[in-house]
């Protein structure tokens, strides 16, 4: 007997799965590597992997250091 996908997850799915082509509201078929090569039905709640954040225009979290300049310049006092 197939259990229905909970409403909290089913409402967030509106496109077919890019991995296994499961329709919205259907279960994905995945390989279960823990107990051998068998297939099990799991609800597909993560249809697309998240992309990397857009950090092109973001300032660095900490000031960058130049390795071409010494950390403590030597000052000669005469």
Buried (B, 14 or more C-beta within 10 A) or exposed (E): EEEEBEEEEBEEBEEBBEBEEBEBBBBBBEEEEEEEEEEEEEBBEEBEEEEEEEEEEEEEEEEEEEEEEEEEEEEEEE
